[in-house]
Structures are given as C-alpha cells and as structure tokens.
Amino acid sequence: MIVSGTKELPAPRETVWGVINEPSEMAKLMPGVESFEILDERHWSAKVKVPLGLGALKMTMNFEKLEERPPEFASMRAKGQGVGALMDMTTSFTLSEAGEGTSMAWEADVKIAGPVGAMGQRVLQPIVNQQVGQVLAALEQRVTAAATSGGA
C-alpha cells in the first residue's frame, strides 16, 4: 500500500530538515510511542501502540536510515513486530524551498502481514491515512515552533 502527498511547512528547509532528521524529534511526532531508544546515528527503535479500530496493536519498531542528502532528501525503513502483525515500511521525503517556507513531498510504502494484514487494504488504508495525518500535523507544529524560536 503506497501513500504519498505534499505538505507545505512554514519554516526554512534547514529547520524542517533538523526536525525530521533527528530520531528523538521524529519519535515525538509519531502517535502512540511508549518508549524510544537510539542505537546509533543510523538505527533506533520504539515501542508503539497503533490504534486499530476496536483495540490497539502493540509493536516494536526498528528504524534504519537508508539514504540522506541534506537538506533535500532522506529515506528510512521501519520494521515492526507485534502480536498478529508484521509491518515493513519504507518512507522517503524530498524538501524544496517554497518562498520563505518548505514544500515536502513524501511517500510511504507500507506492507502489513499476518492476521492484521489480512484485514485488507480497504480496512487498513483509513488507519494508515489517519496515522500519516497525525504525524504531518505534529511535524507542522514542531517546525513552526522551531522556526519562531530561532532554531530546532
């Protein structure tokens, strides 16, 4: 399942890059993060609780930075394991200057296996869209705060 879009952010590209390229900042943006651990500059993990309609799915997520070209492009892979689900997600984003702000083109390729994955794309797509929407809204708030305080 591939989801993608563009988000306009009211901050310079370097400020946006500073937020999305810092694992501890990214952890604050993700809904349901219960704990977070940085292993090294390319790897980190988080324990998350993903809301799934009637209940929540607890997952251990392992993140790896795949590629980065500051302050323009980055991609990462996240692998998650939980009861009844395996998730494998690759995300990338490209930042471009848009006047005084930044335009972020993003894409996520999400694969979910196991009983949860068997629920099908029709059921999972709105959940994925909701999660992405929450991350983007949190990113906009964080970037706006960083831009107005004069740094990330």
Chimera marker file (.cmm) of the C-alpha trace (Angstrom):
<marker_set name="trace">
<marker id="1" x="0.000" y="0.000" z="0.000" r="1" g="1" b="0" radius="0.5"/>
<marker id="2" x="1.614" y="3.252" z="-1.098" r="1" g="1" b="0" radius="0.5"/>
<marker id="3" x="0.562" y="6.588" z="0.354" r="1" g="1" b="0" radius="0.5"/>
<marker id="4" x="2.076" y="9.872" z="-0.737" r="1" g="1" b="0" radius="0.5"/>
<marker id="5" x="1.485" y="13.569" z="-0.750" r="1" g="1" b="0" radius="0.5"/>
<marker id="6" x="2.931" y="17.024" z="-0.354" r="1" g="1" b="0" radius="0.5"/>
<marker id="7" x="2.948" y="19.134" z="2.783" r="1" g="1" b="0" radius="0.5"/>
<marker id="8" x="3.702" y="22.861" z="2.857" r="1" g="1" b="0" radius="0.5"/>
<marker id="9" x="5.572" y="23.874" z="6.005" r="1" g="1" b="0" radius="0.5"/>
<marker id="10" x="6.025" y="27.445" z="7.294" r="1" g="1" b="0" radius="0.5"/>
<marker id="11" x="9.757" y="27.212" z="8.001" r="1" g="1" b="0" radius="0.5"/>
<marker id="12" x="13.084" y="27.277" z="6.128" r="1" g="1" b="0" radius="0.5"/>
<marker id="13" x="14.295" y="23.986" z="4.665" r="1" g="1" b="0" radius="0.5"/>
<marker id="14" x="17.198" y="23.684" z="7.146" r="1" g="1" b="0" radius="0.5"/>
<marker id="15" x="14.748" y="23.956" z="10.073" r="1" g="1" b="0" radius="0.5"/>
<marker id="16" x="12.477" y="21.252" z="8.624" r="1" g="1" b="0" radius="0.5"/>
<marker id="17" x="15.493" y="19.030" z="7.924" r="1" g="1" b="0" radius="0.5"/>
<marker id="18" x="16.700" y="19.485" z="11.507" r="1" g="1" b="0" radius="0.5"/>
<marker id="19" x="13.399" y="18.193" z="12.881" r="1" g="1" b="0" radius="0.5"/>
<marker id="20" x="12.809" y="15.250" z="10.536" r="1" g="1" b="0" radius="0.5"/>
<marker id="21" x="16.408" y="14.061" z="10.534" r="1" g="1" b="0" radius="0.5"/>
<marker id="22" x="16.707" y="13.826" z="14.331" r="1" g="1" b="0" radius="0.5"/>
<marker id="23" x="15.410" y="10.478" z="15.684" r="1" g="1" b="0" radius="0.5"/>
<marker id="24" x="14.362" y="11.917" z="19.064" r="1" g="1" b="0" radius="0.5"/>
<marker id="25" x="12.365" y="14.638" z="17.279" r="1" g="1" b="0" radius="0.5"/>
<marker id="26" x="10.719" y="12.083" z="14.974" r="1" g="1" b="0" radius="0.5"/>
<marker id="27" x="9.693" y="9.980" z="17.995" r="1" g="1" b="0" radius="0.5"/>
<marker id="28" x="7.769" y="12.980" z="19.361" r="1" g="1" b="0" radius="0.5"/>
<marker id="29" x="5.827" y="13.223" z="16.084" r="1" g="1" b="0" radius="0.5"/>
<marker id="30" x="4.659" y="9.615" z="15.948" r="1" g="1" b="0" radius="0.5"/>
<marker id="31" x="1.363" y="8.787" z="17.668" r="1" g="1" b="0" radius="0.5"/>
<marker id="32" x="1.378" y="6.029" z="20.268" r="1" g="1" b="0" radius="0.5"/>
<marker id="33" x="5.110" y="5.992" z="21.078" r="1" g="1" b="0" radius="0.5"/>
<marker id="34" x="5.551" y="4.490" z="24.548" r="1" g="1" b="0" radius="0.5"/>
<marker id="35" x="9.349" y="4.256" z="24.659" r="1" g="1" b="0" radius="0.5"/>
<marker id="36" x="12.236" y="5.118" z="22.412" r="1" g="1" b="0" radius="0.5"/>
<marker id="37" x="15.899" y="4.122" z="22.161" r="1" g="1" b="0" radius="0.5"/>
<marker id="38" x="18.660" y="5.440" z="19.892" r="1" g="1" b="0" radius="0.5"/>
<marker id="39" x="21.100" y="2.646" z="18.992" r="1" g="1" b="0" radius="0.5"/>
<marker id="40" x="23.438" y="4.705" z="16.778" r="1" g="1" b="0" radius="0.5"/>
<marker id="41" x="23.117" y="7.541" z="14.291" r="1" g="1" b="0" radius="0.5"/>
<marker id="42" x="21.513" y="5.292" z="11.652" r="1" g="1" b="0" radius="0.5"/>
<marker id="43" x="19.420" y="2.952" z="13.835" r="1" g="1" b="0" radius="0.5"/>
<marker id="44" x="16.803" y="3.438" z="16.531" r="1" g="1" b="0" radius="0.5"/>
<marker id="45" x="13.826" y="1.580" z="17.946" r="1" g="1" b="0" radius="0.5"/>
<marker id="46" x="10.495" y="2.436" z="19.522" r="1" g="1" b="0" radius="0.5"/>
<marker id="47" x="7.670" y="0.647" z="21.267" r="1" g="1" b="0" radius="0.5"/>
<marker id="48" x="4.393" y="1.938" z="19.848" r="1" g="1" b="0" radius="0.5"/>
<marker id="49" x="0.699" y="1.329" z="20.326" r="1" g="1" b="0" radius="0.5"/>
<marker id="50" x="-1.083" y="1.569" z="16.960" r="1" g="1" b="0" radius="0.5"/>
<marker id="51" x="-4.836" y="2.211" z="17.219" r="1" g="1" b="0" radius="0.5"/>
<marker id="52" x="-6.810" y="-0.314" z="15.165" r="1" g="1" b="0" radius="0.5"/>
<marker id="53" x="-10.494" y="0.473" z="15.398" r="1" g="1" b="0" radius="0.5"/>
<marker id="54" x="-11.627" y="-1.689" z="18.318" r="1" g="1" b="0" radius="0.5"/>
<marker id="55" x="-8.272" y="-2.053" z="20.008" r="1" g="1" b="0" radius="0.5"/>
<marker id="56" x="-4.612" y="-1.189" z="19.799" r="1" g="1" b="0" radius="0.5"/>
<marker id="57" x="-1.741" y="-3.169" z="18.354" r="1" g="1" b="0" radius="0.5"/>
<marker id="58" x="1.480" y="-3.043" z="20.363" r="1" g="1" b="0" radius="0.5"/>
<marker id="59" x="4.542" y="-3.172" z="18.136" r="1" g="1" b="0" radius="0.5"/>
<marker id="60" x="8.265" y="-2.966" z="18.497" r="1" g="1" b="0" radius="0.5"/>
<marker id="61" x="9.547" y="-0.854" z="15.606" r="1" g="1" b="0" radius="0.5"/>
<marker id="62" x="13.137" y="-0.823" z="14.355" r="1" g="1" b="0" radius="0.5"/>
<marker id="63" x="14.163" y="2.134" z="12.205" r="1" g="1" b="0" radius="0.5"/>
<marker id="64" x="17.105" y="2.445" z="9.859" r="1" g="1" b="0" radius="0.5"/>
<marker id="65" x="18.223" y="5.470" z="7.850" r="1" g="1" b="0" radius="0.5"/>
<marker id="66" x="18.807" y="4.295" z="4.291" r="1" g="1" b="0" radius="0.5"/>
<marker id="67" x="19.953" y="7.384" z="2.440" r="1" g="1" b="0" radius="0.5"/>
<marker id="68" x="20.266" y="11.090" z="3.066" r="1" g="1" b="0" radius="0.5"/>
<marker id="69" x="21.292" y="14.136" z="1.082" r="1" g="1" b="0" radius="0.5"/>
<marker id="70" x="20.999" y="17.122" z="3.466" r="1" g="1" b="0" radius="0.5"/>
<marker id="71" x="18.949" y="19.262" z="3.404" r="1" g="1" b="0" radius="0.5"/>
<marker id="72" x="16.998" y="17.831" z="0.485" r="1" g="1" b="0" radius="0.5"/>
<marker id="73" x="16.290" y="14.094" z="0.571" r="1" g="1" b="0" radius="0.5"/>
<marker id="74" x="16.153" y="11.235" z="3.068" r="1" g="1" b="0" radius="0.5"/>
<marker id="75" x="14.711" y="7.742" z="3.204" r="1" g="1" b="0" radius="0.5"/>
<marker id="76" x="14.310" y="5.260" z="6.019" r="1" g="1" b="0" radius="0.5"/>
<marker id="77" x="12.946" y="1.820" z="6.660" r="1" g="1" b="0" radius="0.5"/>
<marker id="78" x="10.843" y="0.792" z="9.637" r="1" g="1" b="0" radius="0.5"/>
<marker id="79" x="10.180" y="-2.828" z="10.533" r="1" g="1" b="0" radius="0.5"/>
<marker id="80" x="7.617" y="-3.593" z="13.187" r="1" g="1" b="0" radius="0.5"/>
<marker id="81" x="6.585" y="-6.741" z="15.019" r="1" g="1" b="0" radius="0.5"/>
<marker id="82" x="3.539" y="-7.222" z="17.159" r="1" g="1" b="0" radius="0.5"/>
<marker id="83" x="1.033" y="-9.915" z="18.070" r="1" g="1" b="0" radius="0.5"/>
<marker id="84" x="-0.701" y="-10.815" z="14.820" r="1" g="1" b="0" radius="0.5"/>
<marker id="85" x="1.175" y="-8.372" z="12.616" r="1" g="1" b="0" radius="0.5"/>
<marker id="86" x="4.442" y="-7.728" z="10.861" r="1" g="1" b="0" radius="0.5"/>
<marker id="87" x="4.942" y="-4.322" z="9.314" r="1" g="1" b="0" radius="0.5"/>
<marker id="88" x="7.570" y="-3.247" z="6.829" r="1" g="1" b="0" radius="0.5"/>
<marker id="89" x="7.530" y="0.388" z="5.762" r="1" g="1" b="0" radius="0.5"/>
<marker id="90" x="9.881" y="2.407" z="3.600" r="1" g="1" b="0" radius="0.5"/>
<marker id="91" x="9.457" y="6.163" z="3.617" r="1" g="1" b="0" radius="0.5"/>
<marker id="92" x="11.180" y="8.966" z="1.790" r="1" g="1" b="0" radius="0.5"/>
<marker id="93" x="10.845" y="12.696" z="1.555" r="1" g="1" b="0" radius="0.5"/>
<marker id="94" x="12.191" y="15.466" z="-0.625" r="1" g="1" b="0" radius="0.5"/>
<marker id="95" x="12.371" y="19.024" z="0.666" r="1" g="1" b="0" radius="0.5"/>
<marker id="96" x="12.347" y="22.013" z="-1.649" r="1" g="1" b="0" radius="0.5"/>
<marker id="97" x="12.298" y="25.712" z="-0.892" r="1" g="1" b="0" radius="0.5"/>
<marker id="98" x="8.919" y="27.368" z="-1.412" r="1" g="1" b="0" radius="0.5"/>
<marker id="99" x="9.265" y="31.103" z="-0.836" r="1" g="1" b="0" radius="0.5"/>
<marker id="100" x="10.072" y="31.530" z="2.850" r="1" g="1" b="0" radius="0.5"/>
<marker id="101" x="8.723" y="28.063" z="3.639" r="1" g="1" b="0" radius="0.5"/>
<marker id="102" x="9.397" y="24.498" z="2.594" r="1" g="1" b="0" radius="0.5"/>
<marker id="103" x="7.494" y="22.066" z="0.413" r="1" g="1" b="0" radius="0.5"/>
<marker id="104" x="7.866" y="18.442" z="1.489" r="1" g="1" b="0" radius="0.5"/>
<marker id="105" x="6.985" y="15.703" z="-1.000" r="1" g="1" b="0" radius="0.5"/>
<marker id="106" x="6.701" y="12.380" z="0.847" r="1" g="1" b="0" radius="0.5"/>
<marker id="107" x="5.927" y="8.776" z="0.087" r="1" g="1" b="0" radius="0.5"/>
<marker id="108" x="5.456" y="5.698" z="2.253" r="1" g="1" b="0" radius="0.5"/>
<marker id="109" x="5.252" y="2.105" z="1.082" r="1" g="1" b="0" radius="0.5"/>
<marker id="110" x="3.559" y="0.138" z="3.877" r="1" g="1" b="0" radius="0.5"/>
<marker id="111" x="3.317" y="-3.656" z="3.938" r="1" g="1" b="0" radius="0.5"/>
<marker id="112" x="1.433" y="-5.381" z="6.748" r="1" g="1" b="0" radius="0.5"/>
<marker id="113" x="1.449" y="-9.170" z="7.090" r="1" g="1" b="0" radius="0.5"/>
<marker id="114" x="-0.207" y="-11.581" z="9.493" r="1" g="1" b="0" radius="0.5"/>
<marker id="115" x="-3.845" y="-11.579" z="10.692" r="1" g="1" b="0" radius="0.5"/>
<marker id="116" x="-3.910" y="-7.766" z="10.877" r="1" g="1" b="0" radius="0.5"/>
<marker id="117" x="-2.614" y="-7.551" z="7.305" r="1" g="1" b="0" radius="0.5"/>
<marker id="118" x="-5.372" y="-9.953" z="6.263" r="1" g="1" b="0" radius="0.5"/>
<marker id="119" x="-7.934" y="-7.292" z="7.203" r="1" g="1" b="0" radius="0.5"/>
<marker id="120" x="-7.177" y="-5.889" z="3.775" r="1" g="1" b="0" radius="0.5"/>
<marker id="121" x="-6.288" y="-2.546" z="2.308" r="1" g="1" b="0" radius="0.5"/>
<marker id="122" x="-9.874" y="-1.264" z="2.479" r="1" g="1" b="0" radius="0.5"/>
<marker id="123" x="-9.793" y="-1.524" z="6.276" r="1" g="1" b="0" radius="0.5"/>
<marker id="124" x="-6.129" y="-0.564" z="6.779" r="1" g="1" b="0" radius="0.5"/>
<marker id="125" x="-5.923" y="2.383" z="4.361" r="1" g="1" b="0" radius="0.5"/>
<marker id="126" x="-8.002" y="4.783" z="6.535" r="1" g="1" b="0" radius="0.5"/>
<marker id="127" x="-5.936" y="3.812" z="9.602" r="1" g="1" b="0" radius="0.5"/>
<marker id="128" x="-2.661" y="4.439" z="7.744" r="1" g="1" b="0" radius="0.5"/>
<marker id="129" x="-4.026" y="7.738" z="6.393" r="1" g="1" b="0" radius="0.5"/>
<marker id="130" x="-5.052" y="8.819" z="9.897" r="1" g="1" b="0" radius="0.5"/>
<marker id="131" x="-1.598" y="7.993" z="11.309" r="1" g="1" b="0" radius="0.5"/>
<marker id="132" x="0.126" y="9.883" z="8.486" r="1" g="1" b="0" radius="0.5"/>
<marker id="133" x="-2.187" y="12.860" z="9.029" r="1" g="1" b="0" radius="0.5"/>
<marker id="134" x="-1.309" y="12.948" z="12.739" r="1" g="1" b="0" radius="0.5"/>
<marker id="135" x="2.433" y="12.810" z="12.019" r="1" g="1" b="0" radius="0.5"/>
<marker id="136" x="2.183" y="15.615" z="9.435" r="1" g="1" b="0" radius="0.5"/>
<marker id="137" x="0.121" y="17.808" z="11.775" r="1" g="1" b="0" radius="0.5"/>
<marker id="138" x="2.635" y="17.238" z="14.595" r="1" g="1" b="0" radius="0.5"/>
<marker id="139" x="5.501" y="17.983" z="12.200" r="1" g="1" b="0" radius="0.5"/>
<marker id="140" x="3.911" y="21.270" z="11.185" r="1" g="1" b="0" radius="0.5"/>
<marker id="141" x="3.512" y="22.303" z="14.839" r="1" g="1" b="0" radius="0.5"/>
<marker id="142" x="7.086" y="21.312" z="15.704" r="1" g="1" b="0" radius="0.5"/>
<marker id="143" x="8.596" y="23.037" z="12.662" r="1" g="1" b="0" radius="0.5"/>
<marker id="144" x="6.541" y="26.189" z="13.295" r="1" g="1" b="0" radius="0.5"/>
<marker id="145" x="7.749" y="26.258" z="16.915" r="1" g="1" b="0" radius="0.5"/>
<marker id="146" x="11.369" y="25.714" z="15.828" r="1" g="1" b="0" radius="0.5"/>
<marker id="147" x="11.115" y="28.485" z="13.211" r="1" g="1" b="0" radius="0.5"/>
<marker id="148" x="9.628" y="31.005" z="15.651" r="1" g="1" b="0" radius="0.5"/>
<marker id="149" x="12.108" y="30.176" z="18.434" r="1" g="1" b="0" radius="0.5"/>
<marker id="150" x="15.019" y="30.670" z="16.061" r="1" g="1" b="0" radius="0.5"/>
<marker id="151" x="16.286" y="27.095" z="15.959" r="1" g="1" b="0" radius="0.5"/>
<marker id="152" x="15.383" y="23.419" z="16.097" r="1" g="1" b="0" radius="0.5"/>
<link id1="1" id2="2" r="1" g="1" b="0" radius="0.2"/>
<link id1="2" id2="3" r="1" g="1" b="0" radius="0.2"/>
<link id1="3" id2="4" r="1" g="1" b="0" radius="0.2"/>
<link id1="4" id2="5" r="1" g="1" b="0" radius="0.2"/>
<link id1="5" id2="6" r="1" g="1" b="0" radius="0.2"/>
<link id1="6" id2="7" r="1" g="1" b="0" radius="0.2"/>
<link id1="7" id2="8" r="1" g="1" b="0" radius="0.2"/>
<link id1="8" id2="9" r="1" g="1" b="0" radius="0.2"/>
<link id1="9" id2="10" r="1" g="1" b="0" radius="0.2"/>
<link id1="10" id2="11" r="1" g="1" b="0" radius="0.2"/>
<link id1="11" id2="12" r="1" g="1" b="0" radius="0.2"/>
<link id1="12" id2="13" r="1" g="1" b="0" radius="0.2"/>
<link id1="13" id2="14" r="1" g="1" b="0" radius="0.2"/>
<link id1="14" id2="15" r="1" g="1" b="0" radius="0.2"/>
<link id1="15" id2="16" r="1" g="1" b="0" radius="0.2"/>
<link id1="16" id2="17" r="1" g="1" b="0" radius="0.2"/>
<link id1="17" id2="18" r="1" g="1" b="0" radius="0.2"/>
<link id1="18" id2="19" r="1" g="1" b="0" radius="0.2"/>
<link id1="19" id2="20" r="1" g="1" b="0" radius="0.2"/>
<link id1="20" id2="21" r="1" g="1" b="0" radius="0.2"/>
<link id1="21" id2="22" r="1" g="1" b="0" radius="0.2"/>
<link id1="22" id2="23" r="1" g="1" b="0" radius="0.2"/>
<link id1="23" id2="24" r="1" g="1" b="0" radius="0.2"/>
<link id1="24" id2="25" r="1" g="1" b="0" radius="0.2"/>
<link id1="25" id2="26" r="1" g="1" b="0" radius="0.2"/>
<link id1="26" id2="27" r="1" g="1" b="0" radius="0.2"/>
<link id1="27" id2="28" r="1" g="1" b="0" radius="0.2"/>
<link id1="28" id2="29" r="1" g="1" b="0" radius="0.2"/>
<link id1="29" id2="30" r="1" g="1" b="0" radius="0.2"/>
<link id1="30" id2="31" r="1" g="1" b="0" radius="0.2"/>
<link id1="31" id2="32" r="1" g="1" b="0" radius="0.2"/>
<link id1="32" id2="33" r="1" g="1" b="0" radius="0.2"/>
<link id1="33" id2="34" r="1" g="1" b="0" radius="0.2"/>
<link id1="34" id2="35" r="1" g="1" b="0" radius="0.2"/>
<link id1="35" id2="36" r="1" g="1" b="0" radius="0.2"/>
<link id1="36" id2="37" r="1" g="1" b="0" radius="0.2"/>
<link id1="37" id2="38" r="1" g="1" b="0" radius="0.2"/>
<link id1="38" id2="39" r="1" g="1" b="0" radius="0.2"/>
<link id1="39" id2="40" r="1" g="1" b="0" radius="0.2"/>
<link id1="40" id2="41" r="1" g="1" b="0" radius="0.2"/>
<link id1="41" id2="42" r="1" g="1" b="0" radius="0.2"/>
<link id1="42" id2="43" r="1" g="1" b="0" radius="0.2"/>
<link id1="43" id2="44" r="1" g="1" b="0" radius="0.2"/>
<link id1="44" id2="45" r="1" g="1" b="0" radius="0.2"/>
<link id1="45" id2="46" r="1" g="1" b="0" radius="0.2"/>
<link id1="46" id2="47" r="1" g="1" b="0" radius="0.2"/>
<link id1="47" id2="48" r="1" g="1" b="0" radius="0.2"/>
<link id1="48" id2="49" r="1" g="1" b="0" radius="0.2"/>
<link id1="49" id2="50" r="1" g="1" b="0" radius="0.2"/>
<link id1="50" id2="51" r="1" g="1" b="0" radius="0.2"/>
<link id1="51" id2="52" r="1" g="1" b="0" radius="0.2"/>
<link id1="52" id2="53" r="1" g="1" b="0" radius="0.2"/>
<link id1="53" id2="54" r="1" g="1" b="0" radius="0.2"/>
<link id1="54" id2="55" r="1" g="1" b="0" radius="0.2"/>
<link id1="55" id2="56" r="1" g="1" b="0" radius="0.2"/>
<link id1="56" id2="57" r="1" g="1" b="0" radius="0.2"/>
<link id1="57" id2="58" r="1" g="1" b="0" radius="0.2"/>
<link id1="58" id2="59" r="1" g="1" b="0" radius="0.2"/>
<link id1="59" id2="60" r="1" g="1" b="0" radius="0.2"/>
<link id1="60" id2="61" r="1" g="1" b="0" radius="0.2"/>
<link id1="61" id2="62" r="1" g="1" b="0" radius="0.2"/>
<link id1="62" id2="63" r="1" g="1" b="0" radius="0.2"/>
<link id1="63" id2="64" r="1" g="1" b="0" radius="0.2"/>
<link id1="64" id2="65" r="1" g="1" b="0" radius="0.2"/>
<link id1="65" id2="66" r="1" g="1" b="0" radius="0.2"/>
<link id1="66" id2="67" r="1" g="1" b="0" radius="0.2"/>
<link id1="67" id2="68" r="1" g="1" b="0" radius="0.2"/>
<link id1="68" id2="69" r="1" g="1" b="0" radius="0.2"/>
<link id1="69" id2="70" r="1" g="1" b="0" radius="0.2"/>
<link id1="70" id2="71" r="1" g="1" b="0" radius="0.2"/>
<link id1="71" id2="72" r="1" g="1" b="0" radius="0.2"/>
<link id1="72" id2="73" r="1" g="1" b="0" radius="0.2"/>
<link id1="73" id2="74" r="1" g="1" b="0" radius="0.2"/>
<link id1="74" id2="75" r="1" g="1" b="0" radius="0.2"/>
<link id1="75" id2="76" r="1" g="1" b="0" radius="0.2"/>
<link id1="76" id2="77" r="1" g="1" b="0" radius="0.2"/>
<link id1="77" id2="78" r="1" g="1" b="0" radius="0.2"/>
<link id1="78" id2="79" r="1" g="1" b="0" radius="0.2"/>
<link id1="79" id2="80" r="1" g="1" b="0" radius="0.2"/>
<link id1="80" id2="81" r="1" g="1" b="0" radius="0.2"/>
<link id1="81" id2="82" r="1" g="1" b="0" radius="0.2"/>
<link id1="82" id2="83" r="1" g="1" b="0" radius="0.2"/>
<link id1="83" id2="84" r="1" g="1" b="0" radius="0.2"/>
<link id1="84" id2="85" r="1" g="1" b="0" radius="0.2"/>
<link id1="85" id2="86" r="1" g="1" b="0" radius="0.2"/>
<link id1="86" id2="87" r="1" g="1" b="0" radius="0.2"/>
<link id1="87" id2="88" r="1" g="1" b="0" radius="0.2"/>
<link id1="88" id2="89" r="1" g="1" b="0" radius="0.2"/>
<link id1="89" id2="90" r="1" g="1" b="0" radius="0.2"/>
<link id1="90" id2="91" r="1" g="1" b="0" radius="0.2"/>
<link id1="91" id2="92" r="1" g="1" b="0" radius="0.2"/>
<link id1="92" id2="93" r="1" g="1" b="0" radius="0.2"/>
<link id1="93" id2="94" r="1" g="1" b="0" radius="0.2"/>
<link id1="94" id2="95" r="1" g="1" b="0" radius="0.2"/>
<link id1="95" id2="96" r="1" g="1" b="0" radius="0.2"/>
<link id1="96" id2="97" r="1" g="1" b="0" radius="0.2"/>
<link id1="97" id2="98" r="1" g="1" b="0" radius="0.2"/>
<link id1="98" id2="99" r="1" g="1" b="0" radius="0.2"/>
<link id1="99" id2="100" r="1" g="1" b="0" radius="0.2"/>
<link id1="100" id2="101" r="1" g="1" b="0" radius="0.2"/>
<link id1="101" id2="102" r="1" g="1" b="0" radius="0.2"/>
<link id1="102" id2="103" r="1" g="1" b="0" radius="0.2"/>
<link id1="103" id2="104" r="1" g="1" b="0" radius="0.2"/>
<link id1="104" id2="105" r="1" g="1" b="0" radius="0.2"/>
<link id1="105" id2="106" r="1" g="1" b="0" radius="0.2"/>
<link id1="106" id2="107" r="1" g="1" b="0" radius="0.2"/>
<link id1="107" id2="108" r="1" g="1" b="0" radius="0.2"/>
<link id1="108" id2="109" r="1" g="1" b="0" radius="0.2"/>
<link id1="109" id2="110" r="1" g="1" b="0" radius="0.2"/>
<link id1="110" id2="111" r="1" g="1" b="0" radius="0.2"/>
<link id1="111" id2="112" r="1" g="1" b="0" radius="0.2"/>
<link id1="112" id2="113" r="1" g="1" b="0" radius="0.2"/>
<link id1="113" id2="114" r="1" g="1" b="0" radius="0.2"/>
<link id1="114" id2="115" r="1" g="1" b="0" radius="0.2"/>
<link id1="115" id2="116" r="1" g="1" b="0" radius="0.2"/>
<link id1="116" id2="117" r="1" g="1" b="0" radius="0.2"/>
<link id1="117" id2="118" r="1" g="1" b="0" radius="0.2"/>
<link id1="118" id2="119" r="1" g="1" b="0" radius="0.2"/>
<link id1="119" id2="120" r="1" g="1" b="0" radius="0.2"/>
<link id1="120" id2="121" r="1" g="1" b="0" radius="0.2"/>
<link id1="121" id2="122" r="1" g="1" b="0" radius="0.2"/>
<link id1="122" id2="123" r="1" g="1" b="0" radius="0.2"/>
<link id1="123" id2="124" r="1" g="1" b="0" radius="0.2"/>
<link id1="124" id2="125" r="1" g="1" b="0" radius="0.2"/>
<link id1="125" id2="126" r="1" g="1" b="0" radius="0.2"/>
<link id1="126" id2="127" r="1" g="1" b="0" radius="0.2"/>
<link id1="127" id2="128" r="1" g="1" b="0" radius="0.2"/>
<link id1="128" id2="129" r="1" g="1" b="0" radius="0.2"/>
<link id1="129" id2="130" r="1" g="1" b="0" radius="0.2"/>
<link id1="130" id2="131" r="1" g="1" b="0" radius="0.2"/>
<link id1="131" id2="132" r="1" g="1" b="0" radius="0.2"/>
<link id1="132" id2="133" r="1" g="1" b="0" radius="0.2"/>
<link id1="133" id2="134" r="1" g="1" b="0" radius="0.2"/>
<link id1="134" id2="135" r="1" g="1" b="0" radius="0.2"/>
<link id1="135" id2="136" r="1" g="1" b="0" radius="0.2"/>
<link id1="136" id2="137" r="1" g="1" b="0" radius="0.2"/>
<link id1="137" id2="138" r="1" g="1" b="0" radius="0.2"/>
<link id1="138" id2="139" r="1" g="1" b="0" radius="0.2"/>
<link id1="139" id2="140" r="1" g="1" b="0" radius="0.2"/>
<link id1="140" id2="141" r="1" g="1" b="0" radius="0.2"/>
<link id1="141" id2="142" r="1" g="1" b="0" radius="0.2"/>
<link id1="142" id2="143" r="1" g="1" b="0" radius="0.2"/>
<link id1="143" id2="144" r="1" g="1" b="0" radius="0.2"/>
<link id1="144" id2="145" r="1" g="1" b="0" radius="0.2"/>
<link id1="145" id2="146" r="1" g="1" b="0" radius="0.2"/>
<link id1="146" id2="147" r="1" g="1" b="0" radius="0.2"/>
<link id1="147" id2="148" r="1" g="1" b="0" radius="0.2"/>
<link id1="148" id2="149" r="1" g="1" b="0" radius="0.2"/>
<link id1="149" id2="150" r="1" g="1" b="0" radius="0.2"/>
<link id1="150" id2="151" r="1" g="1" b="0" radius="0.2"/>
<link id1="151" id2="152" r="1" g="1" b="0" radius="0.2"/>
</marker_set>
